[in-house]
Amino acid sequence: MIQWNEHLINGARRAVREGRTVRIHDAATEAPLGEVHLGNAGDVDEAVEAARLALPGWQQMGVDARAALLRAVADALESMGQDLAHGISREVGMPLKLSQRIQVEAPIAAWRATAALADTFSFVSEVGNSRVTQVPVGVVAAITPWNYPLHQITGKLAPALLAGCTVVLKPSELAPAASAGLMAACERAGLPPGVLNIVLGDAEVGHALVTHPDVHMVSFTGSTAVGRKVAALAAGDMKRVSMELGGKSAAMVLPGADLARAVKATVASCFLNSGQTCSAITRLIVSREDYPACRALLAEAVAGMRMGDPADASTRIGPLLSALQRERVLAHIAEAEQGGFDRIAGGPDAPVPEHGYFVAPTIYGNVAPDSRLANEEVFGPVLAVLCYETVEDAIALANGTRYGLAASVWAVDEASGEAVANALRAGQVDVNGARFNAAAPFGGFGMSGVGREGGVYGLEEFLEPRAIQFPR
Ligand code: NAD
């Protein structure tokens, strides 16, 4: 069994002193993988102090030197890419082939793309008799979830470090491989001591970080329930917050759009990483006339998805993270069964592999708009299909949850798709299957969060403008 039992504080590894641990299991076999040792508030104090002391030197180093170090981190991560992809796949359950591309290669590209912003971003501008300088916010607490662990860490660390902030990271205690790899990568890259500190822990460590008086900003990704608590605590001393939270994103198929393509893309999005994706499309909104054809296409699409061993190259659907996660998802499915919706695929008794935390890809049609399934994030492979009578109806349904992270619009042409996209309260809307753009802002309206990650928008989150006036 692997023991994840070291913090990174002030450039050195430090053994976790406290005795509490969390057991991690292989998602596909349920065999124990290892133990994560959990730190405490004392560790947070040491890490924040190291970050505070490292701040002036890191700022003075200049953006080009910081960008060079970001590229060195990317190179070091690349050299351990295979191990990282394996580790994350075993923890989270994502098929290995996808894990390589999405869990590892995409974040490495993001470290490099963020470094490249050093060449184009204007840190100083002239406004009348003022010189406006973008200065780093200061010491950042980064708290991240388990579902895309390296990606979510990268979305905070790379821009924070480029901006000149120093960071204390508390990664998810449920997916430790990514931060362990990152720790080694930062050592190899020669990041100066204290610039990045990593404290292993759970809610106790997260709470200590959020309430620490020397932390200037909290950048949090996780559930809306925890995000609300964290934002309220951070407001106590007016820390800047950035919140990337849950979602219940919808795809709308407008009259005359390509239904077959819409169904294919929706199924791919909903069941990616077994539904453990914040921006997954988990509601499909179709016209009542299209419903019978949509139903048949959905059933066919799911029948072709192989569920099984994440290491097998033909597997499309792996297991969920843990027994607890499977239990939560099955509770949503049980409730949907009681709602009397039209089960199109999967369900509580659908066959799954004998070992591993599997839930069969499940689809319900004619889902009531006021049901829990239509409104709450499941974080598992469950799609809800809702029917509309008019396009206004469809827009109201899409905007009808408290979330607002992503959406897809399928339309006869781009102009009508854009018109509907403009009516949606969602941070990311793709029209007719357009691909993800890592340089575009990513984040949510409403209960999906505050602030944006990605590209220049992600960098600006970690900067404060300071205006200096001159007697001109
Ligand atoms: P979670 O909210 O349970 O935990 C997230 C992090 O917060 C973990 O590191 C956890 O240890 C820490 N934490 C828990 N309680 C805390 C507390 N009281 N104070 C401070 N920190 C605390 O979420 P999760 O289960 O790890 O991740 C799944 C959730 O994350 C889903 O809701 C998903 O939609 C969301 N998510 C959002 C995005 C996005 O970009 N919007 C991306 C990925 C995941």
Boltz pocket constraint, residues with backbone or C-beta under 6 A from the ligand:
constraints:
  - pocket:
      binder: B
      contacts: [[A, 143], [A, 144], [A, 145], [A, 146], [A, 147], [A, 148], [A, 152], [A, 170], [A, 171], [A, 172], [A, 173], [A, 201], [A, 202], [A, 203], [A, 204], [A, 205], [A, 206], [A, 207], [A, 210], [A, 221], [A, 222], [A, 223], [A, 224], [A, 226], [A, 227], [A, 229], [A, 230], [A, 243], [A, 244], [A, 245], [A, 246], [A, 247], [A, 277], [A, 278], [A, 279], [A, 377], [A, 379], [A, 405], [A, 443], [A, 444], [A, 448], [A, 449]]
      max_distance: 6.0
